[in-house]
Amino acid sequence: MLSPLFLLSLVGLSTQLVIDKFASPDSNALGNWHGCDEGDGITCTFGSGKLTVKATDTDYSFYTQLNGGCQDVTGMNSQYLHVKISGSSDFSIALQQNNPSCDETLSPYPQTWDIVYAPDYTVNGDIYVPLSHFNINKQKAVGFAFKAFRSTTATTFSLVEIVTSLPSGRTVPAKKPTGPLIFQCTRPNSIAFGIDDGVPELAQRTMQIIKDAGIKVTFFTVGSALTDPEGNFTAIYKEALDRGHQVALHSMTHPKLEGLIPASKIDQEFQQSLSTVQQKLGSRVSTKYFRAPYGTDGALTRQKLETAVGGGSRVINWSIDIEDWLWGESSTPEKQVEAVKRDIARGGNLFVSHYLYPSTVEYFPEFIRLAKATGKQIMRVDQCLEDPNAPPL
C-alpha cells in the first residue's frame, strides 16, 4: 500500500499531507514516532487532539517524524509546512536530515538540520513555512523538530501538515540567512578534535600532550577568558596559533544563547566576542567558525551569528562526545574513554572536549591514540571540512 506521503510527493493527488493531529501520545498521523526530549527542561501534555509544550530550557524539543529512516521530500520543495498553534510562537522549527546510511544507530543521528524562527512565519496562530527555506538534503529527511522554546508561556499544537499552497492573501517572508550546523568531518579519512573552554592550570599540560602527539586541533575560546589577566588565556591561545592550531569562537560569557531575553543580548554576545578575540588575538582567529555553548541550537543564534560575521558562518557541533561533563569528576572517570570508543564505533569523527578536569587531561593521550587507531588523519576542524581557506595538510 502506498503511503499518503508517497502519493502527495509523487503525483500531487492531495492538497495536504497531515503529519500530526496529536490524537495519540505514541505516534503521529503517519504512524511514525513523535515525542519530546526526556528531562526536566520540558513538559509535554497530550489531550483532546492537542499537544501542550511548556519548556524551561532551550535545549529541549518536540519531534514528529516523516520516517524513522529517510524520506525523500524533494518533490515537496515548492510546498509549505503548516502548523496551527495557540499560545507562544517564540520557538524555532527545524527540518532534520538523516545520515547517509539512514541509520539511527550511526553517528551523527540526525546528521544536521536547517532552522527558522517561528514568529517570522506566524499570523493568528497559523504558521506557514516554505519547505524551500530548509536547506538540507531533502532526499534524507527525518522529520520536523520544534525547538528552543524561549517563552515561559506554553505553546499548544493542534495540527502539523504540508500543504501545496498558501491561503488567499497570505504571504511569507524571505528566508533569513543561517550557516550550516555541522556534526562531522567531510574530508575522507579525517578526524578532528574541537576543544572548548578549560581552566588555566590544565592548559599547558593539554598543549604539551597535543604537541607530543604531533597533531593539530581546533580551540573554541570564550571571550571573557581572554580578558581575565589571571587566567593567561591570551598567551595560551597565541601560543596555539603560533603552533598552527585553529582558534575559533565560543561566545563571550558562555550562556545558552538562544534563551537570552531580549534577543538583542545574543547580538551583544557575538559583537563582544568578536571584538575581544580580534583585540587580544588578532586576525588569525577563525571568526566564521563557532561552537555554541552546550551545543544549544536555535534560529536566532544562527541568524545573528551569520549577520555578525558577515556571512559564511559554520556552527560546529560534534559526533564524538567525550562526556567529560558527565564523568570527569565522577568516581568512574574511565567512562570518558568508553564514550569515545562508543562514538568512534558508530562512525563519529568530530570531537567535543574540554580541559576542565584533571581526569580528562590524563586520558587525553588515550583519546588521541583511539583517534589514530581509526587510520584516519587528525587535523583541524577547518581542514577536516575541506575549507579552501584552511592551511594545507
N, C-alpha and C positions, 0 to 999 in steps of 0.2 A: 504493500500500500504506500502510495506517495504521500509524503508529509505535506502539511499546509505550507511550510517554509519552502519546500522544493517547488511546489506549484506556483507560489507567488513569485519566486525568483525566476523560474523558467518561462512561464507563459503569461504571467500577469493576469490570471483569471479573477483574482480578488482585489478589492480596493484596500484591503487591510490584512495584516498578519497580527493577530492577537498573541502577544508573548506572555503576558501575565495579567490575570484578573484577581489574583490573591484569594482564590477560592480554597486553597489548601496550604497549610504551612510547610508541606513537604515538597511540592512540585508546582511548576508554573503551568500555564495553559497549553504549552507544548509537550508537557510531560517530563520536562527536564528539571534539574535541581534549581532551587532558589533558596536563599538564606542569608543570614548576617554573619559577620565575623563573631567568633566567640570572645567573651571578655567583658569586663566591667564598663568599657567605654561606650557601649551601645545597648539599647533596649529595643527589641522588635516585637510588636504585638499584632498578630493576625486576628481578624474578626469581621464578619459580615461583608466579605468581598473587599477588604481593605487591609493595608499594612501601615501601621504607625511606627515611625522610626524616631527615637529620641537619643541623641548622641552627646556625649560629653568630651569626646576625644576625636580629633580629625583623622586619626589613623584607621578608624573603623568604617566598614562599608556594608551595603546590601548588594547582593548579586542575583541576577536572573539570567540563566544560560539559554543560548540558542542551541548549543550542542556541547556535550561533555568533552568531545574531542575537537574537531574543526568543522565549521560551517562556512561554505562559500556564499558570501553575500555580495559578491561583485556586481551581480545583476540588479541589486537594490541601491546602487550608489546614488542614483538620482532621486531616491525616495527619502522619507523623513521618519525619524523616531518621534513618536507622540507619547507623552506621559501626562496623565491627569493627577494633580495633587491638590491638597489643601494644606494650610499652614505655611511653614517656611520653605522658600525656594533657595535658600542660601547654602547650596551644596554644588558638587561637581558631578558630571556624568562622563563615564569612560566607556569606550568600546574596546574590549580586550582581544588580544591576538595570542594564539597558542604558539608553542614551539614548532619547529619544522616537522617533528615526528607526531604532532597532535597527541602527545602522551603526557598525562598529568603526573606521572611518576618521574619524569625527567626534569632537570633544572636548566633554565628557569621555566616555571609554570605559574601564570602565563608568561609569555616572552616579553610582552610590552603592552601598552595601551596608549591611545590618544584621548584627550580630555577637553571638555568645555565647561564653562561656568553657567549653571542653570538659569540664574536671573537674567542673563543676556537673551534668553530664548523664551521667557515666561510671560504670558499675558493672562490674567484672570484664572490662574491655576492650570492653564494649558501650556505645555512645553512642546515646541516643535524644533527639532534639530536636524538639519540635513545630514544624511549619512556621509556625504562627501566631506563634512567637517572633521571626520575622524580619519586621520592619516595613518592607517595601518595596512598590513597585507590582509585584505578582506577575503581572501581565499582561506584564511586560517582563523576566522572569528570564533570566539568562545561565547561571548555574551556581553551584557551591559552591567556596569558597576555604578552604583550611586554612592559617592564617596565624599569625604571631607565636609561633613555637616558642621557648619560654623555657628549656627544659632542654637540658643537654648530652647527655642520654640520647636515643637515636634513637627514632623512632616508626615502627612498621611497620603499614601499612594493608593489609587483605585484602578489604574489602567496603565499598561505599557504595551505599545503596539507599533508596528511600522505601517505607514500609510503612503499612498502613491502621490498624493498632492496635498497642498495646504488648503485650509478653508478659504472661502472667498474673502478677499480683503486682507488676509493675514500675510505678513512679510517676515523674513528672518534676517538677522544682521550678517555681515561678513564674518568669517572666522578670524578670531584674534590669533596672531601667530604664537606658536609654542614650539619649543625644542623637543626632541625625542627623549623618551625615558629608556635608558639602556641598562640591561641586566647582564649582558655577556659580550665578550670579545667577538669581533667578526673576522679578524685575520686568522687564516688556517694555522693550526698548531701553535696558538698563542695562549698565554695565561698571564694575568696581571694582578698585582696587589694594589688595592686602594686603601690607604692608611689614613684614618681620620685623626681626630684630636687625641691628646695624651697629656701626661704630666711631665714636667721638665726633668725630674730626676731619673726618668726612664728613657729620655730622648736619645742621649748619647749612646747608651747601650744598644738601642734599636738601630741607630745609624751604623754602629760598628758591625752588628750582625749582618745588615744588608750589604755593607762594604765587603765583609769577609766572604759573603756568598757570591759576590761579583754580579749582582743583579741591579736593575733599575726599577723603581717603583713610582707611584703617584701618591703625594701627600695632599690631603684636603685640610686647609687651615682655617680655623676660626679667627676672625679679625681681631676680636678683643684680646686674644692671647698675645698678639703682636704688640699691643700697647702696654703690656704688663712688663716693666723692666726687670722684675724679679724672676720672671719665667725664662727669659733669654731666648724666646721662641724666634725672634727676628734673626738672631745669629744662627739658630738651628736650621731654619728654612733657607737662609742664604747659603749655608754650607750644603744643604741638599741640592739647591740649584747649581752650585758650583760643581757638584759631583755628577750632574747630568740627570737628576731626578726631575719629575714634573711636580709642580706645586699649583694647586687649584683652589677653588672657593668652597667654603663650608658654612657660610653665613657670618654675621658679625658677632652675635651673642648666643648662638645655638638654641633658638627656640623652635617649636613646631610652627613653622612659618605660616602654614595655611590657616592656623587657628588664631592668628593675630587680629585683634579688633582695635581700631578700624583697620581696613585693608591697607591704608597708607603706611602702616608700620612695616608691612612687607617691603614696600618700596624703600623705606629707610634702612632696613637691614641690608638690602643689596647695595644701596648707594654708599653706606658707611663701610661695608665690607670691601667694595671695590676701591674706595678712596684709601682705606687703610693699607691694603696689600700693595697697592701701587706706590704709596708713600714709603712703606717700610721695606718692600722687596723689589720694587722697580718693575720694569716692563716684561721681565721674563716669566711672570706668573701667567698661567693659562686661565684667564678670566672667563672664558666661554665654557669652561668645564666646572660643574657644580655638583656636589653631593648634598642632598637635603639632610639636615639633622633628623635622626631617627628614621630616615628613608620616607618621611611623610610626603605624599604627593597630593597635589590639588591644582585645579586650573589656574587659580590666581597666582600661585607660586610660579608656575611655568610661564604664564603670560608676562608677569612682571620681571622675571629673570631675562626673558627674551628681549624685552624693552631696555632693561638696564645695561645689557652687554652689547646692544646694537645689532642683535640678530646672530644666528649661528650657535645658540646655546646647546649644550648637551647635559642632560641630567643623568648622573651616573649612580645607579643602584648596584646590585650585586647578585651573583648566583652561587657564591661560596660564603657562608656566614660562619665565622669562627665561633660565634656565640660567646665571646668574651664577656658580654653584658650579662649573660646568664650564669656562666661557670667560672669566670675569672677570680671571683672572691669566694667561691664555694668550697666545700670540703672535697669536691671531686673536679679539680681544675683540668684533669686529663681529658674530660669530656669535650674540651675545646678541640683536641686532636681528633676525637671521634666525629665531631661535627664536620671538620674539614674532610675527613675520609668519606663521610656520607655524601656530601655535596659534590665532591670530585667524582664519585661513583655515579652520581646522577647526571653528570655532564657539565657541571658548573666550571667556569673558567675566569671569573672576576670576583676577587676577594673584597670583603669588608673586614677591617681590623682596626684596633686602637692600640696605643701603648699606655693604657691606664693602670694596668695591674702587673705586678711582678711575674705572676704565673704566665700571663700571655707572652711577655717578652722572653721568658725562659723557654717557652715552647716554640718561639718563632723560628729557630733553625729547623725544627721538625716540620713546621708548615712549609718552609721553603723546600725541604727535602721531598715532601709529598708532592709539591707542585712540579718539581723537576722530574720526579718519578713518572709523571704522566707522559714524558717525552716531549712535552710542549716547551716552547721558549718563554721564559719570564721576561716581561717588558713593561714599559709604562702604559697607562691606560690609553693615551692618545695614539701610541704606536699599535696597540692591540686593536684599536678601532680604525686603523688604516687612514688616519688623518694625514692629508698631504702636507700639513704644516708641522707635523711631528718630526723630530730628528731621525735620520736613518738608523737602522738597526746596526 
